[in-house]
Amino acid sequence: MDAADDLDEDELLDYDVQMSIQESCQREHLKGTGRSEALKLVGAIKQGDMLALQELCDFPAAFSQVDEHGWYPLHRAAVQPVALVLETVLYGGVFQSDSGGKDFGGGDLPDFSSES
């Protein structure tokens, strides 16, 4: 082995250690307050439970919780097939927290259902 190979191995090992530390910190963050709402939110997104999603809009902090894979609820909502679920997550996560719980822009959610 030459010095370049040793350097590459050291860099990979450093990266692996950093990732391990980051994952550990994320797991600890997941155990924090509001975790039960975040779990409910992920379940509601997966099931397309609009009633539960609307109720969870009262807990905007749940929308900023990442899971063990680093995904936010918005990521989950974006990959599921129901557009209304994505709209609700956008409203609950962005509009609620950015505007202090008030309607964003003084109006209702835009209607994306007619777009193709």
N, C-alpha and C positions, 0 to 999 in steps of 0.2 A: 504494500500500500504506500502511496505517496502522500505528501502533505495535503494535496487537494481533496483526496478521498477522506482523509481524517477530518478535514474542515467540513465537508458535506455531511458526514455522519454526526459531527458535533452540532451542526445547525439543525439537523433532523431531530436529534435528541432534545435540543432546546425547545424546538417547536412542539414536540410531543409533550414535554413537561408543561409548557405554557397552556396547551389545550386541556390538559388534565386539570390544571388549576382553574381554568375558566369554567370547565364543566362542573367542578366541585362548587364553585361560587354560584353558578346558576342553580344547582340543586338546593343550596342553602337559601337562595332568594325565593325559590318556589315554595319553601316551607314557611315563608313569611305570612304576614297578615293578608287577608283577602284571597287566600289560595282556594278556599272552598267555592267562592264566587267564580274564580277563574276556571276551576274544574267544571262547574255547572255550565259556564259559558261555552267551553269546548264541547261538552256533551250536547248542548242545545244546538250548536252549529252543526255538528255531525248528524243530528237527528232532524234538523230543519224545523225545530220547535220555535215558532215565531212568538208565541205567548211568553215562553221563558226568556227569549232574547230581549223582548220588550221590557220585561221586568228587570232583567240584568242591566239595562241601560241606567238604572239608578246606582250602579256600582262602576263608575268609569275606570277606577283603578284596575278592575279585572281585565279590561281591554288592553292594558299595557304589560300584562304578565306574559313571560315567555315560558314555553314548555321545555322539557328536557332536550329537545332537538333545536332549541333556539327560535321556535316559531311563535309568532304572536297570533292572537285570535283572527286577525285580519288575514294572515296567511291561510289559515284553515278555511275561512269563509271564501277566499278567492278560488280555492280548488274544489269546492263543492258545487253542485249544479244549480242551486236555486238562487236566482239573482236577488230576490227580496232578502234573503239571509245576508248576503254581502252588503246590501244597502243598509240594513239594520245595524250590522257591525260597524260599518263606516260611520253611521250616525252616532251610535253609542260610544265608540272609541275616540273619534276625532271631534265631532261637533259637541258632544256633551262636555268633554274635558277641556277643549279650547275655549268654549264660550260660557263656562261656569254653569252648565246645566240648562242654558236657554237655547231657544231655536237659533240655529246658525243662519245669519242673513235675514232673520225675521220671517222666514217662510218654512214651508214643509219640505220634505225630502223631494229631490227631483225624481221624476218618473222615468226610470230606465227601462221599464218593461216593454215599451213600444220600439226600442232600438233593436236592430238586428245584428 
